């Protein structure tokens, strides 16, 4: 129970995990006779401050196979983040389930789950004897508290998560016993198992009920003493519904390290969880590293500087590929190694989409003519982009998804990706877009110059969107399209797209991984070809879809077909024959329709690991921050 092999194929798991001691012994022939712990905790046990490690571990600890070797205890790991974003530790192992580098969903906090044959009942199985970081039992009551008293409470959660309300009706949660919870849905919900892995579906009832009005009539008075007007504001300080870093340092947790302090500079400090529920194959309670310190910095440039100076053990999300040669050159001086990980969540480094519901009817007609979209793609010299921007390490790629998707076919990735300005000009000629007298630009049907504004932002992406945008301007001018590229803030770009005021949007194609798409919705395979609040193309079509036709603009038949296919695919079980068939149809419609057009493959992501850091991935895995794939609890310092 609780393991999903994507596409119905058994995927090799580089690091195995076993969810009971009996399961481990049966699979390996080895038996864990005793448990060990960090000297830091052994000292506390000797002083009578903690129970023994045997009493702290659950009856059914998870055993993980180590990447390299059994580690050594001790030390403080220094990490870095920008405004709280960027440290893989802060996003590590905090959900019911986890996902590996190989896109395999595995148990984590829960030891497993079962989805009924009719897809309407999901049963969770918890680990007997598991405890919160303060030593209190973790049971089904903590899941019911999270759902019934937080999610279903209108003050705490005014907008209910759609994931837990398929068909618009909230699911029903029932406690079977202390270690079993049943979720019931009003209609078949095949993706329920996938949703489980991605949600921190629990909260420590024993700690938080003091701040909840249902359990404490004085919760309002506590809130006022803390400086809040309402009890739910105080409650919000003491917990975190989304599973992110809490503000209350006393909030019990299930993570490898527990948040203990934030200083005036918003640097955060963490200490090992003495009741953590994972062990290695030698019976050593994880994590190996005792303490963490995550430095908060102003921008990605500071991340790069501190990483290269050797101030941090690991840097992941804020490093730009464009700076890879600098990282590589500085390895010896900085005492680290830099590695390149494939970006598992993005299909292209930069993609573009036109505004198919443009307010100008002339531009709208041009954008909705597939010949125009094909021409703009054929005019782009993708090989040159690879060489000048990405050091030749990426290949042309137009598809909106990655090649590991179910239903993906080889031809899809490079559809209309060749550089052929002659064919591009022929297509524009066919459309009747005549040249002006000086043969500099083409004219629209109203006699005006075919002039477009392409907007992009640099936030989190480094300089490469601007470089690609400028090259695209040159390419399109050769076929008579006047393109003005404009760098704007992310907020302004989103505001203009939401108001249906843009011509075309250039954005990286992240969020295109299959697992994420089926857990949420396929943002790169349906309008607006991004999240609903980042409407790259056809914002009025998406408004029509979201309001069930009450607002926005009814799309043409093919777009309605895409919406219907996406809805159907989301409600089919992972890996089934129908799932693969629908995925193929959905991808095919998008690729041939050319609604979201990629430039080149997503660039590899630089990952810096300081020398001496062991059991940390250096190759063979995708870049997947925030999904628990890093298994940071096994990292240790070589002495």
Number of C-alpha atoms within 10 A of each C-alpha: 13 21 18 20 16 19 18 13 9 10 13 10 12 14 14 14 20 21 20 17 20 14 15 20 13 11 10 8 9 13 14 15 8 10 15 16 19 20 12 13 19 17 12 14 14 11 10 10 11 17 17 18 21 14 14 21 23 21 15 20 24 26 25 21 17 19 16 13 14 19 22 18 21 17 13 16 21 18 26 32 25 20 13 17 14 23 23 24 24 25 19 22 25 25 24 23 28 27 25 20 20 18 23 18 24 24 25 24 27 23 23 19 22 17 20 14 10 10 20 17 23 21 22 25 23 23 24 18 19 26 23 22 24 16 18 16 18 27 25 22 22 17 23 22 20 20 19 13 20 20 21 17 15 12 13 18 14 10 11 16 13 12 18 21 16 18 14 13 13 18 19 16 18 17 17 13 12 17 18 20 21 20 17 19 20 15 16 19 25 22 21 23 24 23 18 24 25 22 17 20 22 24 27 22 20 14 15 17 16 16 25 20 15 11 13 13 13 14 21 21 16 19 19 14 11 13 11 16 14 15 22 22 18 21 23 17 16 17 23 16 17 11 18 14 15 20 16 16 16 16 21 24 22 24 24 28 25 26 25 17 16 17 8 6 9 14 18 22 20 22 17 24 24 30 27 28 28 26 23 25 21 18 20 22 27 29 30 25 24 23 19 22 19 23 22 22 19 10 14 20 16 17 25 19 12 17 25 26 14 21 18 22 20 24 25 23 21 24 24 22 22 18 14 19 11 12 24 17 12 16 19 12 10 19 17 24 18 22 17 19 20 18 22 24 22 22 29 28 24 26 25 25 25 26 26 27 24 22 13 10 11 14 20 17 13 20 22 17 13 14 19 22 23 22 22 21 28 24 25 26 20 26 18 15 22 20 13 13 19 23 14 12 12 20 21 25 27 28 34 29 30 23 16 13 18 21 18 21 13 8 10 21 23 17 20 25 25 17 18 15 20 13 15 24 20 14 20 23 15 12 15 13 22 19 19 16 9 7 11 15 22 25 20 19 15 8 11 12 19 22 17 17 15 20 26 23 22 15 13 14 19 17 16 18 23 19 12 21 22 15 18 23 19 16 21 21 16 16 23 22 23 19 20 14 19 14 14 14 14 14 10 12 22 18 16 15 23 19 12 20 16 24 25 23 25 24 22 21 29 21 22 24 24 22 21 17 18 20 18 17 20 26 23 25 27 29 28 27 25 24 16 15 13 20 28 31 29 26 27 24 25 26 21 16 19 13 10 11 14 11 14 18 16 17 20 9 9 12 18 16 15 19 20 13 20 23 14 14 24 21 18 20 21 23 15 12 15 14 19 21 14 19 23 16 17 23 26 18 18 23 23 14 17 22 31 27 28 31 29 26 27 27 24 21 23 25 24 25 24 21 17 13 17 20 21 18 21 15 11 12 19 21 22 21 19 19 21 24 23 25 24 20 25 27 26 25 20 12 9
